[in-house]
Amino acid sequence: MDYYAVKAKKDHYPARSVYKLEEVQEKYRLLRPGDAVLDIGSFPGSWSLFAGVVVGEKGLVVGVDLQQGSQAPRPGSAPLYWLRFDIRDPDVLMAIKKIRPAFKVILCDIAPKTTGNRWTDAQQSLRLVRTSLDLAQTLLLPGGNYLTKIFQGEDVPALLEQLRRAFALVKVLKPRSSRIESREIFILAMDYRGGKIITPEDDAPPDKAGNRTGIAEAIPDDTQ
Ligand SMILES: C[S@@+](CC[C@H](N)C(=O)[O-])C[C@H]1O[C@@H](n2cnc3c(N)ncnc32)[C@H](O)[C@@H]1O
């Protein structure tokens, strides 16, 4: 077991991934007391447990995953609601809205089943992230924050450009606790301006050069 896995056991978190969120929270304060938080791809529940304590009793956390969550909130935590859904299921929106119609923060640590093929895995990760953004355009409050994991791939720069249109601040992060060999990176988008995040043009097929928006750039490295 590595350092973070041992620490997660000691801190009674079901997954070591909690320290990635903790690190982003320490630096950017994306979660605030009283916030309503939607946690997409929440199982086994570490991010939701952590978020629940940060937002406190006046906040609320809804976790959605293919697998049924069951973690009990910690003392002083917001209530935790667990929904078992595939986020691609059109009924998920109504199920979330029944609990809370809008959220201050949307977290997305969703991960597809990896195939070992880098291109396929990156495409599947991107598709799930875009589905989470479809939900965000309906559920995220103006001024709200969005954090997602995504596997590095050629379409990430175009995604960043879309996020920059919709949010005041967009950062690419590689937390220390994310394994160096892992192709995952995190995108933090803060202060949502409201409105569409993914426009119909973004869904248009790529041009001959493979670009959707004509933007080609290296992923900025915010990890130093
Ligand atoms: C890395 S885990 C999340 C860990 C979690 N953040 C934590 O701290 O405990 C990724 C999760 O994404 C979920 N997932 C993958 N595809 C999904 C989908 N289509 N709909 C909902 N959840 C999905 C998986 O079931 C898995 O539990």
The ligand as an ORCA input file, in Angstrom:
! r2SCAN-3c Opt
* xyz 0 1
  C     -12.649      6.622     -9.050
  S     -14.274      6.105     -8.635
  C     -14.838      7.460     -7.651
  C     -14.214      7.514     -6.276
  C     -14.899      8.513     -5.370
  N     -14.654      9.887     -5.827
  C     -14.423      8.419     -3.951
  O     -13.685      9.298     -3.520
  O     -14.793      7.480     -3.250
  C     -15.128      6.319    -10.161
  C     -16.593      5.938    -10.100
  O     -17.231      6.311    -11.358
  C     -18.357      5.447    -11.464
  N     -18.929      5.475    -12.815
  C     -18.343      5.086    -13.982
  N     -19.196      5.230    -15.015
  C     -20.347      5.732    -14.495
  C     -21.607      6.104    -15.079
  N     -21.842      5.978    -16.377
  N     -22.573      6.600    -14.255
  C     -22.336      6.720    -12.911
  N     -21.169      6.392    -12.315
  C     -20.191      5.896    -13.094
  C     -17.812      4.085    -11.067
  O     -18.860      3.216    -10.684
  C     -16.864      4.446     -9.911
  O     -17.462      4.213     -8.672
*
